[in-house]
Amino acid sequence: MRGCLTFGASLRAFARRAVTSASGAALTLERFEKVRDDLQVSTAIDPWLGRVLAGRYRVLQKAADGRRGTLYRAERIDDARRVAIKIVHASMHQAHATFEWRFQQEVEAARSLVDRNTLIVYEGSKADDRSMFMAMEWLSGIDLARMLAARGPLNTRQALFLGNQVARSLAFAHAQKQVHGDLSPEGLFVTRDARGLSLVKVMDFGRRRLASYNDEGFSQVNMPSGWARYLAPEQITGDEFDGRADLYALGSILYRALSGELPFPDATGIQILMSQVHDHPPPLRTHQAAKEVPSAVEALVMRCLEKSPQQRFASADELVELTERLAR
């Protein structure tokens, strides 16, 4: 299935598009530079910059802040290869021994998934007394959340390509008895392969092992609302779940990618959880942006969003086959 998503080749190219007026005329250089500066990550003094971690990685530049840590651009000392380093800090209420054990569980889970559509994780280790680091492949491109914010909904063929790529990653992981459990647009990265073809990488496998439980082992109630919007009903109710929970999350992502709307856009706080468990989202094609989506594609998305796992697709492999067939 040939790649068909597009994205800017560089930050400068992305900024140039971002500062083009509605009439298509470029804005002034002064305003361009302001937007460019807003897009670039601050290089203010950071204690991690210049540090050498585990004797193998030199931290070069801060790339992004996330809800679980900070991402840096780094290089591997022995061959100057560019890598990504994620620094993750133990929360104040969490014993470091517990945090370290769970972090290593996450790393081992992610390292075992060597697949074209899954982010490659090299290793993880201690960064300091309260922090751990994970070394990963460096990706050039843009995550799906930022892409949708910048360009709006995808067309049908692009969405099918996205779904196919993510389903391939999930199928490989599920065959290894691993469930992601935390899929979101922020965790899907659009890049290009060595041939220049679009490629989607699924990130953060194993994160649920670190983020979902407090020190007593109970599921945390105060989960971020953005994350909750992609949780399957059985995850919210605390029931046992399997790979079909990932298919629900993928359905929510495709719904948003095609329509520009979340399945339950007006829900906030606890209402998000209640809607995920009890309510049915409006049919995909009731949204203006998705009016031209073929009925078979709408059916695919809505089946992923079924409340009962038994009513969803039985496996990610089924989604791989169906998205390929519908894209022909």
Backbone bond lengths (Angstrom), bond angles and torsions (degrees), N, CA, C in turn:
res aa  C-N    CA-C-N  psi(-1)  N-CA   C-N-CA  omega(-1)  CA-C   N-CA-C  phi
1 M - - - 1.469 - - 1.524 108.15 -
2 R 1.301 118.82 109.58 1.456 123.26 -173.57 1.527 110.66 -70.80
3 G 1.351 114.81 139.26 1.453 119.89 -178.97 1.519 112.63 -64.82
4 C 1.331 115.56 144.65 1.465 118.82 -178.54 1.514 113.00 -141.46
5 L 1.329 119.01 5.25 1.457 120.21 172.52 1.516 108.85 -81.59
6 T 1.311 117.28 146.72 1.458 120.64 179.26 1.511 109.79 -123.98
7 F 1.321 116.30 151.53 1.446 120.99 177.77 1.514 108.43 -155.19
8 G 1.325 116.22 163.81 1.457 121.32 -177.77 1.509 111.46 -66.73
9 A 1.329 115.85 145.28 1.457 120.32 -179.09 1.522 111.93 -78.49
10 S 1.304 118.31 -18.06 1.459 120.42 -177.68 1.510 110.01 -155.74
11 L 1.332 115.74 165.09 1.457 121.03 176.47 1.522 110.68 -60.25
12 R 1.335 116.77 -39.95 1.461 120.08 -178.70 1.529 110.13 -63.40
13 A 1.347 116.89 -42.99 1.461 119.27 179.76 1.520 110.50 -64.18
14 F 1.349 116.36 -39.32 1.456 120.07 178.93 1.525 109.87 -64.64
15 A 1.331 117.03 -41.09 1.456 120.45 180.00 1.522 111.72 -65.96
16 R 1.333 116.93 -37.81 1.458 119.27 179.24 1.527 110.66 -61.82
17 R 1.340 116.78 -40.33 1.468 119.05 177.92 1.519 110.58 -68.41
18 A 1.334 116.21 -35.74 1.466 119.99 -176.35 1.521 112.14 -69.08
19 V 1.328 118.21 -22.75 1.453 119.83 -177.16 1.518 111.90 -107.98
20 T 1.315 116.78 22.54 1.453 120.26 174.26 1.519 109.03 -90.22
21 S 1.321 117.51 129.92 1.465 121.01 -177.21 1.511 110.64 -71.14
22 A 1.334 115.48 168.32 1.459 121.03 -178.92 1.513 111.63 -59.13
23 S 1.333 117.95 -30.09 1.460 121.26 -179.63 1.513 111.88 -80.63
24 G 1.334 116.64 -5.52 1.453 120.75 178.48 1.509 113.17 93.78
25 A 1.314 119.40 -4.53 1.456 121.91 -179.38 1.521 109.88 -82.34
26 A 1.316 116.38 137.05 1.460 120.01 179.18 1.517 109.61 -67.90
27 L 1.327 116.68 142.66 1.451 120.93 176.87 1.522 109.78 -80.11
28 T 1.308 116.92 175.62 1.456 121.14 -175.25 1.521 111.12 -65.49
29 L 1.310 115.95 155.02 1.454 121.29 178.66 1.520 110.67 -58.06
30 E 1.330 117.02 -37.55 1.465 120.40 -179.57 1.516 110.81 -60.40
31 R 1.330 117.07 -45.02 1.462 119.63 -179.73 1.527 110.77 -72.41
32 F 1.343 116.49 -33.86 1.468 118.84 175.88 1.524 110.76 -58.61
33 E 1.332 115.71 -46.29 1.449 119.48 -177.82 1.519 111.63 -65.75
34 K 1.330 116.74 -32.76 1.460 119.39 177.23 1.526 110.67 -64.74
35 V 1.332 116.81 -46.47 1.462 119.93 178.56 1.519 110.85 -64.31
36 R 1.341 116.11 -41.57 1.455 119.49 177.50 1.515 110.96 -57.42
37 D 1.318 116.22 -45.18 1.461 120.26 -179.45 1.517 111.37 -65.19
38 D 1.346 116.79 -35.43 1.460 120.02 177.92 1.517 111.15 -65.61
39 L 1.341 116.80 -34.63 1.460 120.31 -177.74 1.520 111.92 -76.49
40 Q 1.313 116.47 -34.10 1.450 119.48 -179.27 1.526 110.66 -71.11
41 V 1.325 115.27 143.88 1.457 120.26 -179.46 1.525 109.96 -77.80
42 S 1.305 115.50 138.79 1.459 120.55 -178.31 1.521 111.61 -58.90
43 T 1.302 115.61 138.54 1.457 119.98 176.95 1.532 110.43 -108.00
44 A 1.330 115.44 32.14 1.461 120.15 177.59 1.528 109.26 -60.04
45 I 1.331 114.69 162.68 1.463 120.03 -177.00 1.514 110.36 -53.35
46 D 1.331 115.86 129.46 1.451 122.86 -176.16 1.525 106.97 -136.80
47 P 1.313 118.58 127.16 1.469 120.45 -175.92 1.522 114.13 -63.61
48 W 1.345 117.53 -18.35 1.464 119.84 -178.67 1.519 112.50 -85.28
49 L 1.311 117.98 -19.63 1.463 120.45 -177.53 1.522 110.88 -64.96
50 G 1.325 115.88 130.08 1.456 121.10 -178.79 1.512 114.43 87.44
51 R 1.333 117.22 -12.08 1.463 120.47 179.72 1.522 110.81 -67.81
52 V 1.321 116.27 148.07 1.461 122.46 173.27 1.520 107.22 -108.30
53 L 1.318 116.08 122.03 1.462 122.19 -176.34 1.524 110.20 -102.91
54 A 1.326 115.59 130.13 1.465 123.24 178.00 1.526 112.11 55.82
55 G 1.335 116.59 21.26 1.452 120.50 179.49 1.513 114.51 70.44
56 R 1.362 116.47 8.00 1.469 119.08 -173.05 1.524 114.54 -125.86
57 Y 1.334 118.52 -23.01 1.456 120.31 -172.53 1.530 110.19 -127.56
58 R 1.329 116.26 127.63 1.460 121.06 176.26 1.531 108.75 -101.36
59 V 1.324 117.25 122.25 1.461 122.59 -179.14 1.523 108.82 -77.35
60 L 1.337 116.66 126.63 1.461 121.05 -173.31 1.519 113.98 -108.99
61 Q 1.334 117.22 -43.75 1.464 119.07 -171.73 1.519 110.50 -156.41
62 K 1.318 115.72 140.27 1.451 120.77 174.90 1.522 109.39 -72.05
63 A 1.323 116.30 134.36 1.459 120.65 -178.15 1.515 112.69 -109.88
64 A 1.327 118.12 -39.69 1.465 119.48 -177.12 1.518 109.90 -168.17
65 D 1.330 115.29 154.35 1.461 122.47 170.82 1.518 108.23 -103.95
66 G 1.319 116.62 139.14 1.454 121.71 177.90 1.499 111.09 -127.90
67 R 1.342 115.97 176.45 1.464 118.53 -177.82 1.517 112.90 -72.61
68 R 1.326 117.49 -12.32 1.456 118.94 179.52 1.516 113.72 -119.44
69 G 1.305 117.65 2.11 1.442 117.98 -179.03 1.514 111.13 163.56
70 T 1.326 114.89 -165.05 1.462 120.91 -176.80 1.517 109.37 -124.37
71 L 1.337 115.61 138.40 1.456 121.83 -178.63 1.532 109.29 -102.73
72 Y 1.327 115.86 136.11 1.457 121.96 -179.98 1.531 110.64 -128.28
73 R 1.315 114.57 150.78 1.460 120.41 167.12 1.522 106.85 -86.46
74 A 1.310 116.61 135.29 1.460 121.13 -177.86 1.522 108.77 -143.47
75 E 1.329 115.50 175.41 1.459 119.73 175.21 1.520 109.43 -132.59
76 R 1.312 113.71 147.07 1.458 119.70 175.70 1.522 107.19 -81.06
77 I 1.310 117.07 125.81 1.459 121.60 -170.20 1.524 112.25 -64.06
78 D 1.324 118.31 -38.16 1.465 118.78 -173.02 1.520 113.96 -70.58
79 D 1.352 118.06 -26.11 1.463 119.25 -178.51 1.524 113.74 -136.50
80 A 1.346 117.45 7.57 1.474 123.34 178.94 1.525 112.42 61.14
81 R 1.308 117.89 20.92 1.462 120.74 178.86 1.524 110.32 -71.28
82 R 1.323 116.14 135.70 1.462 120.52 179.35 1.527 109.72 -72.67
83 V 1.324 116.84 134.08 1.459 122.77 177.59 1.518 109.27 -137.41
84 A 1.305 115.78 164.80 1.460 121.82 172.49 1.526 108.19 -104.06
85 I 1.310 115.66 137.73 1.461 121.56 177.13 1.520 108.52 -120.42
86 K 1.314 116.46 124.98 1.461 120.95 174.41 1.523 108.50 -106.26
87 I 1.326 115.46 121.98 1.460 121.33 175.66 1.522 107.52 -97.16
88 V 1.321 116.90 121.85 1.459 122.29 -178.81 1.522 108.50 -118.20
89 H 1.328 115.61 131.92 1.461 121.18 -176.13 1.522 110.52 -106.31
90 A 1.318 115.67 143.00 1.459 120.43 174.10 1.515 109.25 -68.29
91 S 1.332 117.57 138.71 1.457 120.84 176.89 1.522 109.39 -70.66
92 M 1.328 115.10 160.01 1.456 119.95 -173.96 1.527 112.75 -61.20
93 H 1.365 116.73 -32.39 1.463 118.97 -175.22 1.524 112.28 -88.33
94 Q 1.342 117.43 -2.01 1.456 119.92 -169.89 1.527 111.23 -103.41
95 A 1.310 116.26 129.42 1.451 120.47 175.86 1.525 109.18 -64.13
96 H 1.339 116.78 137.17 1.460 118.69 -174.11 1.525 111.85 -64.96
97 A 1.330 117.54 -35.07 1.464 119.52 -179.90 1.530 110.52 -61.02
98 T 1.333 116.11 -41.09 1.465 120.34 177.98 1.517 110.41 -66.65
99 F 1.334 115.36 -44.58 1.459 120.54 179.35 1.520 110.54 -59.78
100 E 1.325 117.66 -46.62 1.467 121.31 -178.06 1.523 110.96 -62.67
101 W 1.325 116.98 -41.97 1.470 120.22 -179.89 1.524 110.25 -62.98
102 R 1.335 116.82 -45.16 1.464 119.85 -179.06 1.525 111.25 -67.11
103 F 1.316 116.10 -36.40 1.451 119.10 178.53 1.528 110.53 -63.58
104 Q 1.307 117.13 -43.84 1.464 120.22 178.79 1.523 111.17 -64.39
105 Q 1.329 116.88 -33.77 1.454 119.84 174.63 1.525 110.67 -62.34
106 E 1.325 116.57 -42.26 1.462 121.57 178.09 1.517 110.81 -62.11
107 V 1.326 116.62 -45.88 1.459 120.75 -178.50 1.526 110.79 -61.67
108 E 1.316 116.75 -46.66 1.460 119.72 -178.37 1.524 111.44 -63.69
109 A 1.336 116.03 -37.87 1.461 119.03 177.74 1.519 110.77 -62.93
110 A 1.340 115.69 -44.82 1.464 119.77 -178.08 1.523 111.90 -70.29
111 R 1.310 118.28 -38.10 1.469 121.45 -178.53 1.518 112.16 -64.14
112 S 1.312 116.71 -28.91 1.468 119.98 -176.89 1.518 113.11 -74.82
113 L 1.338 116.88 -11.24 1.463 120.80 -176.40 1.525 109.92 -100.16
114 V 1.310 115.86 85.67 1.461 121.83 179.05 1.520 107.53 -98.27
115 D 1.321 115.11 94.76 1.460 121.41 -172.47 1.523 108.88 -144.81
116 R 1.308 116.80 147.41 1.461 122.88 -177.09 1.523 112.51 -55.77
117 N 1.329 118.28 -35.39 1.459 122.34 -174.96 1.519 113.45 -101.19
118 T 1.316 116.66 16.89 1.466 121.38 -179.60 1.523 109.63 -126.46
119 L 1.335 116.05 135.35 1.456 120.78 178.77 1.522 110.61 -56.53
120 I 1.329 116.94 132.45 1.462 122.03 179.44 1.529 109.40 -82.96
121 V 1.317 116.11 126.56 1.466 122.54 176.23 1.522 107.98 -109.99
122 Y 1.336 116.11 127.57 1.461 120.63 -176.94 1.522 112.66 -87.33
123 E 1.325 115.95 -49.89 1.461 119.41 -177.35 1.517 109.70 -169.06
124 G 1.320 115.42 171.46 1.455 121.73 174.46 1.514 109.21 -145.81
125 S 1.340 116.03 147.11 1.453 119.34 -177.56 1.525 109.11 -161.90
126 K 1.334 116.04 -176.02 1.454 121.08 178.69 1.520 110.92 -73.35
127 A 1.328 114.87 140.04 1.460 120.91 172.17 1.523 110.35 -101.91
128 D 1.335 116.58 -43.17 1.457 122.69 172.44 1.520 107.54 -159.09
129 D 1.334 117.29 -164.76 1.458 120.34 -173.21 1.525 113.88 -65.16
130 R 1.336 117.98 -24.83 1.464 120.12 -178.39 1.522 113.29 -121.05
131 S 1.305 118.09 7.25 1.458 120.04 -174.39 1.519 111.22 -135.78
132 M 1.324 114.46 154.48 1.458 122.36 174.99 1.523 107.66 -125.14
133 F 1.331 115.84 160.58 1.454 118.44 175.30 1.516 110.47 -130.76
134 M 1.327 114.29 153.15 1.450 121.94 176.37 1.524 107.92 -125.85
135 A 1.326 117.10 129.34 1.461 122.30 177.97 1.523 108.85 -99.68
136 M 1.339 116.11 129.42 1.462 121.64 -174.54 1.527 110.05 -137.70
137 E 1.325 115.56 168.03 1.455 118.78 174.26 1.528 109.57 -65.75
138 W 1.329 115.46 145.85 1.457 121.33 176.96 1.523 108.59 -88.65
139 L 1.332 116.48 129.60 1.456 121.66 -179.57 1.520 110.07 -113.74
140 S 1.316 116.30 138.11 1.454 122.02 172.96 1.520 108.05 -104.77
141 G 1.310 117.00 128.31 1.455 120.65 -178.91 1.509 110.83 154.48
142 I 1.323 116.49 -137.49 1.459 121.07 -174.89 1.524 109.04 -155.52
143 D 1.327 117.30 143.96 1.461 118.58 176.84 1.533 109.40 -79.13
144 L 1.317 115.26 158.65 1.462 120.36 -173.33 1.522 112.06 -62.41
145 A 1.322 118.08 -36.03 1.467 120.62 -179.51 1.525 110.80 -60.30
146 R 1.318 117.05 -46.40 1.466 120.22 179.66 1.526 110.92 -69.51
147 M 1.321 117.07 -35.12 1.457 119.66 178.16 1.520 110.81 -62.37
148 L 1.337 117.03 -46.41 1.460 120.16 -179.48 1.523 110.95 -65.87
149 A 1.325 116.56 -37.38 1.464 119.44 178.86 1.527 111.02 -65.09
150 A 1.331 116.77 -33.82 1.456 120.67 -175.69 1.524 113.16 -83.64
151 R 1.340 117.55 -35.81 1.449 119.79 -171.34 1.515 114.86 -119.68
152 G 1.335 118.04 -9.75 1.452 120.22 -179.88 1.519 112.38 87.11
153 P 1.343 117.04 -169.27 1.466 121.60 -174.36 1.524 113.10 -59.77
154 L 1.314 115.58 154.50 1.457 122.54 175.14 1.522 109.66 -84.78
155 N 1.324 116.08 157.30 1.459 118.36 170.92 1.527 109.04 -81.67
156 T 1.312 116.47 173.47 1.463 120.46 -172.69 1.518 111.94 -60.59
157 R 1.316 117.10 -45.09 1.461 119.45 -177.19 1.528 111.07 -65.11
158 Q 1.305 117.07 -40.10 1.466 120.04 177.63 1.523 111.36 -63.63
159 A 1.339 115.95 -41.52 1.464 119.89 -179.48 1.531 110.92 -66.14
160 L 1.328 116.76 -38.12 1.463 119.92 177.86 1.518 110.76 -65.77
161 F 1.332 116.32 -39.16 1.457 119.81 176.11 1.531 110.52 -62.54
162 L 1.327 116.08 -45.70 1.466 120.60 177.40 1.520 110.55 -57.62
163 G 1.325 116.56 -50.24 1.458 120.35 -178.96 1.513 112.36 -61.08
164 N 1.323 116.84 -39.00 1.457 120.88 179.59 1.523 111.34 -64.87
165 Q 1.324 116.68 -43.83 1.460 120.59 -178.97 1.527 111.64 -64.85
166 V 1.321 116.69 -44.70 1.466 120.22 179.64 1.530 110.17 -66.86
167 A 1.327 117.28 -41.76 1.464 120.70 179.52 1.528 111.42 -61.83
168 R 1.329 117.08 -35.06 1.460 120.08 176.85 1.531 111.08 -63.03
169 S 1.324 116.47 -43.88 1.455 119.88 177.53 1.525 110.90 -62.47
170 L 1.326 116.04 -44.45 1.465 119.98 -179.58 1.519 111.58 -64.81
171 A 1.327 116.87 -40.56 1.463 120.08 -179.68 1.526 110.69 -60.57
172 F 1.330 116.53 -42.19 1.463 120.08 178.54 1.521 110.46 -64.27
173 A 1.340 116.64 -45.55 1.466 120.15 -178.98 1.527 111.59 -65.16
174 H 1.317 116.74 -43.35 1.466 119.89 -178.62 1.528 111.01 -64.11
175 A 1.330 116.98 -32.78 1.465 120.18 176.68 1.526 111.10 -65.90
176 Q 1.335 115.85 -23.84 1.469 121.10 175.97 1.530 111.77 -93.22
177 K 1.321 116.17 12.19 1.478 122.83 179.62 1.524 112.00 66.46
178 Q 1.326 116.77 30.47 1.456 120.55 177.58 1.526 110.14 -114.08
179 V 1.326 115.62 133.49 1.454 122.97 174.74 1.522 107.61 -110.86
180 H 1.319 116.92 134.93 1.460 119.71 -179.60 1.524 110.17 -68.83
181 G 1.337 116.54 -59.19 1.459 121.53 174.67 1.512 115.59 78.01
182 D 1.354 118.61 2.48 1.463 120.24 -174.65 1.527 110.75 -150.75
183 L 1.324 117.52 33.23 1.464 120.40 -179.60 1.521 110.89 -67.25
184 S 1.328 115.84 140.70 1.458 122.30 175.00 1.523 107.59 -158.96
185 P 1.337 119.27 163.85 1.468 120.47 177.37 1.525 113.36 -58.23
186 E 1.340 116.90 -31.51 1.464 119.96 179.00 1.520 111.69 -66.39
187 G 1.312 117.08 -22.49 1.459 121.74 -178.14 1.516 114.35 -97.72
188 L 1.332 116.87 11.09 1.467 121.43 176.09 1.522 107.98 -116.44
189 F 1.317 116.88 123.67 1.459 120.54 -173.09 1.527 110.06 -116.04
190 V 1.327 115.25 127.66 1.457 121.60 179.86 1.519 108.65 -97.03
191 T 1.312 116.38 121.57 1.453 121.91 -177.44 1.530 107.88 -139.78
192 R 1.331 117.03 -162.70 1.460 121.58 176.56 1.523 109.68 -132.04
193 D 1.337 115.27 148.09 1.456 118.91 178.23 1.527 109.84 -85.98
194 A 1.333 116.63 -174.48 1.462 121.18 -176.15 1.518 112.57 -63.57
195 R 1.341 116.75 -22.53 1.465 120.53 179.03 1.522 112.59 -90.20
196 G 1.321 116.34 -1.48 1.458 120.18 179.91 1.510 114.16 88.14
197 L 1.347 117.86 7.51 1.462 121.57 179.27 1.523 110.38 -86.90
198 S 1.313 116.20 146.60 1.466 120.88 179.68 1.523 110.76 -60.88
199 L 1.305 114.96 143.62 1.454 122.36 -176.95 1.519 108.22 -145.64
200 V 1.324 117.18 134.90 1.464 121.57 176.65 1.521 108.41 -107.80
201 K 1.320 115.85 130.35 1.464 122.34 178.88 1.523 109.41 -113.24
202 V 1.317 116.47 132.54 1.462 122.16 174.99 1.525 107.79 -90.04
203 M 1.324 115.72 128.86 1.461 121.05 -177.73 1.535 110.46 -109.80
204 D 1.324 114.96 166.72 1.471 123.21 168.31 1.519 114.83 69.61
205 F 1.328 118.46 29.62 1.459 118.60 168.43 1.520 108.83 -62.29
206 G 1.314 116.35 138.42 1.457 120.63 -179.32 1.505 114.10 90.26
207 R 1.368 118.23 -11.08 1.463 120.36 -176.75 1.521 111.65 -61.61
208 R 1.336 117.80 -33.85 1.458 120.73 -178.58 1.520 111.26 -58.72
209 R 1.325 116.90 -32.46 1.462 119.99 179.48 1.527 111.62 -62.74
210 L 1.333 115.43 -31.02 1.461 119.23 -177.35 1.515 112.26 -92.30
211 A 1.332 117.25 -35.81 1.457 120.80 -168.63 1.515 115.11 -95.10
212 S 1.318 118.31 -18.99 1.456 119.06 -166.75 1.522 114.55 -90.31
213 Y 1.301 118.78 -10.03 1.450 119.08 -173.32 1.526 111.44 -131.68
214 N 1.326 114.37 144.43 1.461 118.51 175.04 1.519 109.06 -90.51
215 D 1.321 116.98 -174.41 1.462 119.72 -173.31 1.526 113.66 -66.03
216 E 1.331 117.44 -20.82 1.459 119.77 178.15 1.521 111.80 -86.91
217 G 1.352 116.50 -4.05 1.453 119.53 178.01 1.501 114.47 89.63
218 F 1.337 118.33 3.63 1.455 120.62 -178.72 1.521 110.51 -93.09
219 S 1.316 115.98 148.24 1.457 120.84 178.94 1.522 110.02 -63.68
220 Q 1.323 117.02 135.48 1.450 120.80 -179.43 1.521 110.90 -77.20
221 V 1.329 116.71 132.76 1.459 121.80 -178.69 1.519 111.02 -80.22
222 N 1.321 117.91 -35.14 1.466 121.15 -173.66 1.530 111.86 -84.34
223 M 1.327 116.81 50.48 1.453 121.23 179.11 1.532 109.29 -71.08
224 P 1.320 118.33 147.99 1.462 120.50 179.24 1.516 111.38 -58.22
225 S 1.331 116.87 138.46 1.462 120.18 -176.23 1.518 111.94 -63.23
226 G 1.345 117.68 -32.56 1.455 119.78 178.76 1.513 111.74 -62.52
227 W 1.320 115.92 -40.72 1.458 121.34 178.01 1.526 110.17 -65.95
228 A 1.318 117.54 -44.06 1.458 121.70 -175.66 1.524 112.52 -60.92
229 R 1.312 117.73 -26.04 1.468 120.64 -178.35 1.524 112.52 -65.69
230 Y 1.307 118.02 -14.46 1.463 120.87 -178.79 1.528 112.36 -114.76
231 L 1.331 116.96 4.65 1.465 120.65 179.31 1.515 111.39 -77.46
232 A 1.316 116.55 140.16 1.462 121.53 173.76 1.524 109.76 -71.86
233 P 1.334 117.11 151.73 1.469 120.06 -179.59 1.523 113.26 -53.24
234 E 1.334 116.83 -40.33 1.468 119.26 -176.92 1.525 111.78 -67.98
235 Q 1.322 118.16 -25.66 1.458 120.08 174.67 1.523 110.94 -70.90
236 I 1.325 116.16 -39.62 1.462 120.83 -178.45 1.527 111.36 -68.10
237 T 1.326 116.53 -38.84 1.463 120.06 -178.15 1.526 112.65 -80.76
238 G 1.330 117.20 -5.74 1.450 120.20 177.82 1.508 113.89 82.72
239 D 1.321 117.73 12.65 1.464 121.12 178.27 1.531 110.43 -78.91
240 E 1.322 115.34 165.89 1.456 119.65 174.47 1.533 109.12 -63.00
241 F 1.330 116.29 142.55 1.458 118.75 177.59 1.516 110.20 -140.61
242 D 1.331 114.66 160.14 1.462 120.79 -178.52 1.528 109.13 -133.33
243 G 1.317 116.68 -158.00 1.450 120.93 -175.90 1.511 114.55 -60.80
244 R 1.320 117.85 -20.40 1.461 119.98 179.04 1.529 112.05 -67.87
245 A 1.341 117.21 -19.91 1.467 119.65 172.90 1.527 110.26 -65.77
246 D 1.329 117.12 -36.48 1.465 120.56 176.06 1.527 110.96 -65.42
247 L 1.327 117.15 -33.90 1.467 120.14 179.00 1.523 110.46 -68.48
248 Y 1.326 117.65 -34.06 1.463 120.85 174.70 1.528 109.59 -62.91
249 A 1.323 116.65 -46.39 1.464 120.24 179.40 1.524 110.60 -61.09
250 L 1.325 117.20 -42.42 1.460 120.50 178.50 1.523 110.65 -63.14
251 G 1.338 117.32 -38.33 1.460 120.39 176.07 1.525 111.61 -61.26
252 S 1.333 117.04 -40.82 1.468 121.04 178.25 1.519 110.75 -64.29
253 I 1.330 116.12 -39.35 1.462 120.74 179.77 1.527 110.58 -66.77
254 L 1.332 117.06 -43.73 1.465 120.55 179.47 1.528 110.86 -66.61
255 Y 1.328 117.16 -36.74 1.462 121.54 176.94 1.526 109.44 -58.79
256 R 1.316 115.89 -47.66 1.465 120.22 179.25 1.532 111.25 -66.30
257 A 1.347 116.47 -41.05 1.464 120.24 -176.61 1.526 111.71 -64.78
258 L 1.328 117.64 -34.40 1.456 121.59 -177.32 1.527 113.12 -87.17
259 S 1.322 117.11 -33.96 1.470 120.64 -173.43 1.521 113.64 -103.07
260 G 1.325 116.57 -19.97 1.455 119.84 -173.26 1.511 113.23 80.69
261 E 1.329 116.64 3.80 1.470 121.68 -177.98 1.522 110.17 -128.74
262 L 1.324 115.99 149.30 1.456 120.95 170.46 1.519 109.34 -75.27
263 P 1.325 118.09 157.08 1.472 119.47 178.11 1.520 113.44 -56.35
264 F 1.343 117.19 -33.90 1.465 121.21 178.71 1.530 108.64 -130.54
265 P 1.325 117.91 72.06 1.469 121.01 -170.62 1.517 114.67 -68.53
266 D 1.336 118.02 -25.47 1.461 120.17 -175.05 1.518 113.24 -90.63
267 A 1.318 116.93 -8.46 1.460 120.17 -178.78 1.525 110.28 -75.87
268 T 1.317 116.41 142.68 1.453 122.15 177.32 1.526 109.58 -135.32
269 G 1.325 116.09 155.89 1.453 120.59 175.87 1.518 112.93 53.39
270 I 1.311 115.99 -132.44 1.460 121.49 -177.58 1.518 111.53 -64.99
271 Q 1.342 117.38 -22.66 1.462 120.24 178.17 1.522 111.52 -62.02
272 I 1.340 116.94 -31.69 1.460 120.02 177.50 1.523 109.82 -59.25
273 L 1.329 115.50 -47.29 1.466 119.79 -179.01 1.517 111.03 -64.65
274 M 1.332 116.90 -42.95 1.460 120.71 -179.51 1.529 110.91 -63.57
275 S 1.323 117.04 -41.75 1.461 120.42 179.77 1.517 111.39 -65.53
276 Q 1.329 116.13 -40.95 1.459 119.14 178.95 1.524 111.25 -59.91
277 V 1.316 116.52 -34.92 1.468 120.69 -176.12 1.523 112.25 -84.12
278 H 1.345 117.56 -39.50 1.461 120.15 -167.85 1.529 115.57 -112.02
279 D 1.312 118.86 -28.35 1.467 120.73 -171.03 1.526 112.04 -99.01
280 H 1.330 114.77 157.51 1.456 120.78 175.84 1.526 108.57 -107.92
281 P 1.325 117.70 132.97 1.466 119.61 -179.05 1.524 111.12 -69.85
282 P 1.323 118.07 156.69 1.468 120.44 175.48 1.525 109.29 -60.33
283 P 1.332 118.14 146.61 1.463 119.37 175.66 1.517 110.59 -52.01
284 L 1.308 116.38 142.33 1.460 121.60 -173.99 1.526 112.39 -53.51
285 R 1.327 117.04 -42.52 1.464 120.16 -172.27 1.529 113.55 -79.44
286 T 1.327 117.53 2.07 1.466 118.84 172.52 1.528 111.26 -76.35
287 H 1.323 116.91 -14.35 1.462 121.30 176.75 1.518 109.25 -84.21
288 Q 1.330 116.52 139.28 1.461 121.98 -176.23 1.524 112.05 -55.56
289 A 1.322 116.43 -44.22 1.468 120.33 -176.07 1.519 112.57 -66.95
290 A 1.333 117.28 -20.71 1.464 120.73 -176.05 1.526 112.84 -108.81
291 K 1.313 118.15 14.26 1.465 120.78 -175.96 1.526 112.29 -61.96
292 E 1.326 117.47 -31.25 1.465 120.94 -177.07 1.527 113.02 -93.04
293 V 1.316 117.44 4.28 1.469 120.18 178.89 1.532 108.89 -67.61
294 P 1.316 118.82 130.14 1.481 120.60 178.79 1.520 111.45 -58.00
295 S 1.314 115.54 147.89 1.467 120.68 -177.86 1.520 111.92 -59.84
296 A 1.335 117.73 -33.96 1.464 120.27 -179.89 1.525 111.34 -66.93
297 V 1.325 116.86 -33.71 1.468 120.50 178.03 1.529 109.59 -73.44
298 E 1.321 116.87 -40.66 1.459 119.77 175.03 1.521 110.37 -58.69
299 A 1.332 116.82 -43.31 1.464 120.74 -179.57 1.522 111.03 -61.86
300 L 1.329 116.77 -38.37 1.467 120.79 178.35 1.528 110.30 -60.83
301 V 1.330 115.97 -49.18 1.458 120.15 -177.53 1.526 110.93 -64.07
302 M 1.321 116.98 -45.99 1.463 120.11 -176.84 1.527 112.07 -67.86
303 R 1.333 116.89 -30.50 1.464 118.53 176.74 1.527 110.71 -68.30
304 C 1.325 117.04 -37.01 1.467 119.63 175.52 1.526 111.15 -59.96
305 L 1.340 116.88 -29.43 1.468 121.93 -174.57 1.532 113.20 -92.59
306 E 1.301 117.35 10.45 1.465 119.56 176.51 1.529 110.19 -60.74
307 K 1.333 116.25 141.66 1.467 120.11 -178.70 1.526 111.99 -65.85
308 S 1.315 116.48 -39.44 1.458 120.77 -178.99 1.522 110.43 -87.40
309 P 1.324 118.81 128.88 1.469 120.19 177.34 1.524 112.48 -57.02
310 Q 1.329 116.49 -31.29 1.462 120.50 -178.75 1.528 112.33 -66.50
311 Q 1.337 116.85 -21.27 1.453 120.93 -179.16 1.533 112.11 -91.20
312 R 1.316 117.27 -8.47 1.462 120.62 177.41 1.527 109.85 -85.28
313 F 1.311 116.03 -178.68 1.460 120.09 173.24 1.520 108.50 -63.18
314 A 1.316 115.29 146.13 1.461 119.33 -176.77 1.520 112.56 -72.13
315 S 1.328 117.06 -25.54 1.457 119.93 -176.85 1.518 110.46 -156.39
316 A 1.326 115.02 161.88 1.463 120.34 174.61 1.521 111.04 -66.39
317 D 1.325 117.18 -28.42 1.469 120.30 177.49 1.523 111.11 -59.08
318 E 1.327 117.13 -37.37 1.463 120.29 177.09 1.520 111.10 -61.64
319 L 1.322 116.45 -39.77 1.462 120.32 179.17 1.522 111.53 -68.21
320 V 1.317 116.83 -36.56 1.469 120.32 177.02 1.519 109.20 -58.63
321 E 1.330 116.60 -49.10 1.462 121.23 -177.37 1.517 111.38 -65.76
322 L 1.346 117.54 -42.56 1.449 120.88 -175.96 1.528 111.45 -69.62
323 T 1.323 117.98 -42.98 1.467 119.29 179.42 1.524 110.87 -64.23
324 E 1.312 117.85 -35.51 1.463 120.38 176.92 1.526 110.71 -65.58
325 R 1.322 115.79 -42.79 1.474 119.86 -178.95 1.523 111.47 -66.01
326 L 1.319 116.67 -41.57 1.468 119.55 -178.45 1.525 112.95 -72.17
327 A 1.338 116.57 -21.80 1.460 119.90 -179.23 1.522 113.12 -83.76
328 R 1.323 117.56 -10.13 1.471 120.04 -177.82 1.514 111.87 -69.85
